[in-house]
Amino acid sequence: MGWYVGRMTAPSASLIADYAPRTRWFLNTLLQMPPGDYPWVRFDSRLPEWDDEASPMTAIFERLQADGWIQKDEDEHLVATEAGRALTSEVAAAHAADLPEWWRRLWVGAAIHAEIPVDGPLHRALMAVDRTACVREHDLPLAVLDMPLPLHKKMTESAPHAVAMTLAPLMPSAGERVLICGVKGGSLAVAAGHLVGKKGSVTALDWSPEVVQHARQAIAANQLDARVVVIEQEDVTAGLPSAGPYQVIIVNGAIPRVPYNLMHQLDDISGRILFFLHDGHQASECWVIRKNEAVLKEEKLSRFRYTPIPGRNGFDSIKDLQEQYEAARRAAENESADVGPIQTRAPYPLARAFIAAHNAIDPSERHDRALKVGEALLKYIAIIVISACFAADDRSPKVGVELRKLTGKPSNGQWLGSVRALGPIAANHPVGRLAVAELDRSWKHRALIDAYQALVEETGKPSVQPVQSVRLREMLDKLIEYRNKSGAGHGSVASPKQAQRVADLLLRALGTVLLESTLFQTHELHAIVKNEVKSRNKHIITVMRLQGASNLSERWELPPAVAAAWEPRVVLMVGQTPVLDLHPWFVWAEGSHRTPELFCYNNSRDDKYEYITYHNQDKFPDPSPTEDFVDLLGRFPEPTRPKVDPVQAQMMLSFLLGPIVADGKITVDELQTLRTAVLSFGIADSAETANQWVRDLIDREHPGVWFEE
């Protein structure tokens, strides 16, 4: 390499400040490591690039030899001179000043390699990893390199980019449980621990006592031993069922078979597993399986050489796994829903509507009734949001505007639009805040995702990427659009087979919401039927408990201070405490069948308010709630319209939209008429902007309307 001993001079600490960072790194490494252990060309290529100096390795070594720091021994190995070793502490101090930038560039490079966002959640978790604690002590100078480093026997600590690429397709999130089969040096477990946060947990298994001890020390040094546990276990492919189910499982090494038994330890809703199948040669194929989905094709990760993991579990091939999962999915799709819990736990109007749909045999009737369940769910939540605005006594003009929309002839889109508009006001009341949170809750349940994707396909707007979660608001929005386009609205009629498929998917999704919604679990629907004063110290309250499909009459003895203000009406309760008045939107009264029934407000026609049930054809003939609506409208007057021509034009168009979209559909001709009106009023200056203006207005005020292409 052209080094001559005769050129060497005595090393001086004053020279260190003039060296480029890469030179300081090599010098520090050479002084601290045994000679001849590693091929330095390979290490040089792994160093992060520096803007100030490329520092070719040959030039670096020539400089260090010329300055008297290193020399070659009789075996042609690079070794430090005696004078150089005397200055080790000064060299280490100079190198330490470079470390923050080394680490930053290391993890940025790993993030780019793994194609994850820099400064995103995973990148921040990686940045928090102290990799020096995860490698052997005499390998510390190499910790800043993006390369695997040896641990024990054939075991290695993974390269940073491999850790990033392993976690990227799984993305553990806050509160999740993670199982790692093969802990290695611990950096993967530490990064996962940062991702799951204080409410999550990471369990790491390993068969080597030496590796287990090393990993425990690394995790303690990273101050994560409260949420990351390392367990010694001879066969890590067996997993640890007692601590499951897990949202994420990582088989951190090469295995000969698909780990089928580990899939049983996955969470049924959001479970996902990553493993590396050895291909019989030197590389390992990475597979990611998400529970209850069809097996995905091989993930686009590098073909790593991974440490073989002892243990034999699972099928021999992905093909066998695919067939098994397809059979399981077919069985799940054909299995009827369990209505038992819904019959006893869901709010009465929703439970009755669901059971009526579930018991329907004809595909068309089942389809129509399933859509009615969705409509009943939308109205139930919307009425809670609206009532919360009244309870909060917010006199915002927006409440008056939305109230007049709903006390006319509202479409389902207008109900959802009013929820969007009034959500911030309703959030001032605790029950309203909970209802809004339920609408925005992100559901990862397979039933909701399958139903949502089916609705997306039916409305002709399939997504490029499969969704991983669905908000209830999105589900209801897409359900409204589907209803308006399908035979239940005014669009094309679905075939019986397709109607049956959509109905089954919807019922599974809506049934999941009815059973798992926090709002329905914590707040019960009651009708206060009678308040009798028995004595000065006692009131007898007769209530109907409207939970499940069978309403139950109960008599409560309460002190006057508690019961004096209770009037006959429908309310939400927590225990025996009313928390929200739902009158006059829900009314408990005798219907045309001469039996008491719960009626839900539907619309008003000719100043008469119409109430319906969602499970039978009962009618509510009593006009008495009319006065209650008149009182509401008086409490929340409609705001005065500003006398400005463009604004008046916009309001006029907004008002005229109601009859046009009443059928849930905008035809090409109707859209053209609206565009012409927008242009004539001067709201837009071109056909393109007019078209977008109309679409935005309809999406805002009438969500779910279907546009004819």
Salt bridges, closest charged atoms under 4 A:
ASP44 OD1 - ARG22 NH1 2.93
GLU49 OE1 - ARG22 NH2 3.87
ASP51 OD2 - ARG105 NH2 3.36
ASP67 OD2 - ARG63 NE 2.86
GLU76 OE1 - LYS72 NZ 3.23
ASP98 OD2 - ARG24 NE 2.77
GLU101 OE2 - ARG104 NH2 2.90
GLU101 OE2 - ARG105 NE 2.64
ASP119 OD1 - HIS123 ND1 3.89
ASP139 OD2 - ARG136 NE 2.96
ASP139 OD1 - HIS138 NE2 3.75
ASP146 OD1 - HIS161 ND1 2.96
GLU176 OE1 - ARG272 NH2 2.82
GLU210 OE1 - HIS152 NE2 3.50
ASP268 OD1 - LYS291 NZ 2.93
ASP279 OD2 - ARG303 NH2 2.75
GLU285 OE2 - ARG303 NH1 3.60
GLU293 OE2 - ARG446 NH1 2.90
ASP316 OD1 - ARG257 NE 2.91
GLU365 OE2 - ARG369 NE 3.20
ASP368 OD1 - HIS367 ND1 3.57
GLU375 OE1 - LYS372 NZ 3.97
GLU375 OE2 - LYS379 NZ 3.74
ASP393 OD1 - ARG395 NE 2.93
ASP393 OD1 - ARG635 NH2 3.68
GLU402 OE2 - LYS405 NZ 3.29
GLU438 OE1 - ARG441 NH1 3.95
ASP440 OD1 - ARG471 NH1 3.18
ASP440 OD1 - ARG473 NE 2.95
ASP450 OD1 - ARG446 NE 3.08
GLU457 OE1 - ARG501 NH2 3.92
GLU474 OE2 - ARG471 NE 3.62
ASP477 OD2 - ARG420 NH2 2.71
GLU481 OE2 - LYS461 NZ 3.24
GLU481 OE1 - LYS478 NZ 3.22
ASP504 OD1 - ARG366 NE 2.79
GLU524 OE2 - ARG545 NH2 2.84
GLU532 OE2 - ARG555 NH1 3.43
GLU567 OE1 - ARG569 NH2 2.87
ASP581 OD2 - ARG569 NH1 2.65
GLU597 OE1 - HIS615 NE2 3.20
GLU610 OE1 - ARG605 NE 3.85
ASP618 OD2 - HIS593 ND1 3.99
ASP628 OD2 - HIS583 NE2 3.03
GLU638 OE1 - ARG404 NE 3.69
GLU638 OE2 - ARG641 NH2 2.76
